[in-house]
Amino acid sequence: MNVHAQPGARQPQLRGMHGDAIKIAVKEAAQDGRANAAIIRFIAEGINLPLANVELSSGLTVRRKRVFLHGDSRELTHKLELWLNAE
């Protein structure tokens, strides 16, 4: 899935869509991978996945990121839809 990162926010938050990407705000600064790690944790917690099943596949140093979710695609799609509609 595509993610638009917003590091340095007041609170971690799912902020809806930004084009074709899910916009995620995290408190951590974009230094030394801290914001990337926070985004991965935020996604894992939001859709109730083990941390090991959420992988940042591209975009280590830019706001636009590509995240790969490991697992059953139907189940993951359902979890993502519930998460996005809950916010």
C-alpha positions in Angstrom: 0.0 0.0 0.0 1.1 3.6 -0.5 1.6 5.8 2.5 2.2 9.5 2.7 4.2 10.2 5.9 3.8 13.2 8.1 6.6 13.1 10.7 6.8 15.5 13.6 3.0 15.7 14.2 1.5 16.5 17.6 0.0 13.0 17.9 0.0 9.8 15.8 -3.1 9.8 13.6 -4.6 8.3 10.4 -5.4 11.4 8.4 -7.4 9.8 5.5 -6.2 9.7 1.9 -3.6 11.8 0.1 -4.2 11.0 -3.5 -3.7 7.2 -3.7 -1.8 7.0 -0.4 -3.0 6.7 3.2 -1.8 9.7 5.1 -0.3 8.8 8.5 1.0 11.4 11.0 3.5 10.3 13.7 5.2 12.2 16.5 8.7 11.0 15.7 11.0 13.1 13.6 12.3 11.9 10.2 15.8 11.2 11.6 17.6 7.9 11.8 14.5 5.9 10.7 12.5 6.9 13.8 9.5 8.1 11.8 9.6 5.0 9.5 9.6 2.7 12.6 6.7 4.7 14.1 4.7 4.3 10.9 5.2 0.6 10.8 4.1 0.3 14.4 1.1 2.5 13.8 0.0 0.4 10.9 0.6 -2.9 12.7 -1.4 -1.7 15.7 -4.2 -0.2 13.6 -4.9 -3.3 11.7 -3.9 -5.8 14.4 -1.0 -7.4 12.6 2.3 -8.6 14.1 5.0 -6.1 13.6 7.0 -8.6 11.5 4.1 -8.6 8.9 4.5 -4.9 8.1 7.5 -4.1 5.9 8.6 -0.8 4.4 9.6 -1.8 0.9 10.5 1.7 -0.5 10.6 5.3 0.5 13.1 5.2 3.4 14.1 8.8 3.0 11.0 10.4 1.4 7.4 11.1 2.5 5.9 8.8 -0.1 6.4 5.2 1.1 5.4 1.8 -0.1 4.5 -0.7 2.6 4.0 -4.4 2.1 1.7 -6.3 4.4 2.3 -10.0 4.8 -0.7 -12.3 5.1 -3.9 -13.3 3.4 -4.9 -10.6 0.9 -8.6 -10.8 1.6 -8.2 -10.6 5.3 -5.8 -7.7 5.0 -8.1 -5.8 2.6 -10.9 -6.3 5.1 -8.8 -5.1 8.0 -7.6 -2.0 6.0 -11.2 -1.1 5.0 -12.4 -1.3 8.6 -9.4 0.8 9.8 -9.9 3.5 7.2 -13.6 3.7 7.7 -13.3 3.8 11.5 -11.3 7.1 11.4 
